[in-house]
Amino acid sequence: MGDSDKTAAGKAGASERILRALAAEFPRLHDRQSFLESPSLLAWYDGEGGLSDQERQAVARALTRLISEDTISEVLWPRGHADKIQLPEQGMIAVSVDLGSLREERISWEAKREGAEPSQERIVTEIIARSRGWIEENLDNGKLPLLLTNASIIHGSNAFDILISASYRNPYNLLRYTREVVQVVNHVAGTHTMLVAQNYGFPNFANPK
């Protein structure tokens, strides 16, 4: 850390140091214990042998406060590489929406406004709802066949409108899921399945050393 950074570190409070350290740790994702031992946090304190007891207690208190006030979120998430999960691979499903048919349904819906509003948000909601049933009905030797990690509506792309991310162990399960869940939803015009060669950040939780 340079002299200017050390000066800034001296002025920054514990909360600010935590936030900056979390940002610097990307793509490593931490739990509370691993974060207290992370290189980026130690750098703020010039801790070569780790934090002192006093510093550790101060950081732990500040971290607890940030979590309690919803500045930092703490979540429960299955680790795909764990032996009990075994969903080490990641894939993405690009979904194109038939905007013409969606617009036609919305025009009809406007007359009575009954039921859910036709929208891309409703398409995503339906995909997620169908996914829950499909996962329960397609367990792989008693284990999850795949795990959804994200579903996003995309603006600014001419190729697709929705992007779904999932962890899996068998590419066949990902293809079956795409065919049996995503492609059957109304107004889905097409899908393109992609396999992630290397991922940085979520949902890869590191095991810091």
TORBA-688536 format. One line per field, with one value per residue (C-alpha): residue number from 1; x, y, z; chain. Coordinates in steps of 0.02 Angstrom, whole numbers. Layout:
k = NUM, ...
c1 = X, ...
c2 = Y, ...
c3 = Z, ...
c = A, ...
END
This chain:
k = 1, 2, 3, 4, 5, 6, 7, 8, 9, 10, 11, 12, 13, 14, 15, 16, 17, 18, 19, 20, 21, 22, 23, 24, 25, 26, 27, 28, 29, 30, 31, 32, 33, 34, 35, 36, 37, 38, 39, 40, 41, 42, 43, 44, 45, 46, 47, 48, 49, 50, 51, 52, 53, 54, 55, 56, 57, 58, 59, 60, 61, 62, 63, 64, 65, 66, 67, 68, 69, 70, 71, 72, 73, 74, 75, 76, 77, 78, 79, 80, 81, 82, 83, 84, 85, 86, 87, 88, 89, 90, 91, 92, 93, 94, 95, 96, 97, 98, 99, 100, 101, 102, 103, 104, 105, 106, 107, 108, 109, 110, 111, 112, 113, 114, 115, 116, 117, 118, 119, 120, 121, 122, 123, 124, 125, 126, 127, 128, 129, 130, 131, 132, 133, 134, 135, 136, 137, 138, 139, 140, 141, 142, 143, 144, 145, 146, 147, 148, 149, 150, 151, 152, 153, 154, 155, 156, 157, 158, 159, 160, 161, 162, 163, 164, 165, 166, 167, 168, 169, 170, 171, 172, 173, 174, 175, 176, 177, 178, 179, 180, 181, 182, 183, 184, 185, 186, 187, 188, 189, 190, 191, 192, 193, 194, 195, 196, 197, 198, 199, 200, 201, 202, 203, 204, 205, 206, 207, 208, 209
c1 = 0, 72, 94, -63, -161, -92, -147, -320, -326, -287, -431, -554, -666, -687, -845, -761, -611, -727, -818, -656, -581, -734, -724, -538, -565, -665, -683, -658, -819, -807, -897, -862, -714, -624, -648, -560, -409, -418, -263, -360, -424, -253, -176, -284, -210, -33, -56, 84, 42, -145, -257, -225, -361, -417, -423, -515, -646, -668, -689, -808, -916, -918, -959, -1103, -1169, -1159, -1253, -1387, -1420, -1429, -1274, -1195, -1301, -1266, -1343, -1356, -1299, -1255, -1074, -1079, -912, -960, -973, -1154, -1202, -1094, -1150, -978, -1018, -1103, -1208, -1312, -1473, -1504, -1691, -1765, -1944, -2074, -2110, -2246, -2353, -2318, -2380, -2537, -2578, -2549, -2670, -2803, -2761, -2781, -2967, -3009, -2847, -2881, -2740, -2554, -2496, -2412, -2230, -2053, -2059, -2205, -2106, -1961, -2081, -2160, -1991, -1939, -2105, -2091, -1911, -1957, -2072, -1950, -1807, -1911, -1971, -1799, -1683, -1521, -1495, -1579, -1476, -1520, -1504, -1464, -1473, -1529, -1406, -1478, -1616, -1603, -1702, -1578, -1595, -1483, -1458, -1528, -1485, -1583, -1699, -1677, -1521, -1533, -1382, -1374, -1252, -1259, -1157, -1222, -1243, -1388, -1485, -1457, -1516, -1668, -1710, -1700, -1810, -1939, -1953, -1892, -1942, -2123, -2160, -2277, -2192, -2020, -1962, -1797, -1655, -1467, -1377, -1197, -1073, -964, -779, -719, -816, -752, -855, -1028, -1071, -891, -854, -668, -581, -453, -289
c2 = 0, 171, 320, 405, 244, 228, 406, 367, 207, 305, 423, 290, 215, 29, 24, 110, -6, -156, -94, -54, -222, -315, -223, -262, -447, -478, -612, -696, -710, -728, -778, -679, -783, -790, -603, -565, -657, -583, -497, -340, -312, -346, -219, -81, -118, -158, -324, -442, -572, -546, -425, -391, -446, -265, -238, -402, -355, -183, -254, -389, -259, -147, -294, -347, -168, -158, -323, -272, -109, -199, -114, -285, -440, -610, -753, -942, -1019, -1198, -1213, -1301, -1389, -1463, -1654, -1647, -1528, -1580, -1444, -1383, -1326, -1164, -1120, -979, -982, -832, -812, -711, -649, -632, -449, -445, -580, -508, -338, -415, -502, -340, -247, -378, -372, -182, -200, -294, -294, -468, -581, -543, -404, -473, -423, -490, -488, -611, -724, -729, -762, -906, -981, -976, -1053, -1194, -1221, -1267, -1407, -1471, -1480, -1580, -1699, -1726, -1763, -1844, -1996, -1898, -1740, -1573, -1583, -1398, -1238, -1070, -933, -782, -726, -554, -451, -376, -210, -155, -325, -374, -557, -596, -519, -630, -714, -860, -930, -1101, -1221, -1404, -1565, -1643, -1537, -1650, -1587, -1407, -1444, -1540, -1397, -1273, -1379, -1432, -1273, -1118, -1154, -1197, -1030, -920, -786, -869, -860, -952, -999, -1014, -1119, -1075, -1163, -1053, -1094, -991, -889, -751, -699, -761, -903, -961, -947, -962, -1052, -919, -982
c3 = 0, -48, 68, 4, 31, 207, 245, 176, 278, 434, 401, 345, 478, 504, 398, 251, 263, 259, 104, 12, 59, -3, -169, -183, -147, -307, -372, -204, -103, 85, 242, 400, 457, 289, 264, 428, 356, 181, 109, 60, 237, 313, 193, 267, 438, 379, 464, 414, 545, 543, 637, 819, 941, 959, 770, 742, 872, 794, 620, 682, 769, 615, 502, 615, 613, 422, 407, 533, 439, 270, 200, 176, 143, 215, 116, 121, -42, -95, -152, -320, -295, -126, -119, -63, -204, -353, -473, -527, -703, -753, -904, -973, -1071, -1184, -1216, -1358, -1336, -1472, -1437, -1569, -1489, -1317, -1377, -1450, -1286, -1191, -1305, -1268, -1083, -1078, -1116, -955, -855, -787, -731, -732, -846, -1003, -990, -993, -803, -809, -926, -802, -658, -752, -796, -612, -556, -684, -633, -455, -512, -644, -520, -395, -532, -609, -464, -521, -408, -269, -300, -377, -567, -579, -478, -546, -500, -592, -710, -790, -915, -1038, -1129, -1272, -1354, -1523, -1492, -1333, -1203, -1049, -981, -860, -768, -688, -605, -659, -666, -826, -985, -1034, -883, -937, -1114, -1050, -932, -1075, -1186, -1056, -953, -1044, -1222, -1178, -1095, -1196, -1304, -1297, -1477, -1457, -1341, -1354, -1224, -1179, -1065, -956, -979, -829, -703, -588, -438, -392, -370, -346, -161, -135, 6, 54, 123
c = A, A, A, A, A, A, A, A, A, A, A, A, A, A, A, A, A, A, A, A, A, A, A, A, A, A, A, A, A, A, A, A, A, A, A, A, A, A, A, A, A, A, A, A, A, A, A, A, A, A, A, A, A, A, A, A, A, A, A, A, A, A, A, A, A, A, A, A, A, A, A, A, A, A, A, A, A, A, A, A, A, A, A, A, A, A, A, A, A, A, A, A, A, A, A, A, A, A, A, A, A, A, A, A, A, A, A, A, A, A, A, A, A, A, A, A, A, A, A, A, A, A, A, A, A, A, A, A, A, A, A, A, A, A, A, A, A, A, A, A, A, A, A, A, A, A, A, A, A, A, A, A, A, A, A, A, A, A, A, A, A, A, A, A, A, A, A, A, A, A, A, A, A, A, A, A, A, A, A, A, A, A, A, A, A, A, A, A, A, A, A, A, A, A, A, A, A, A, A, A, A, A, A, A, A, A, A, A, A
END
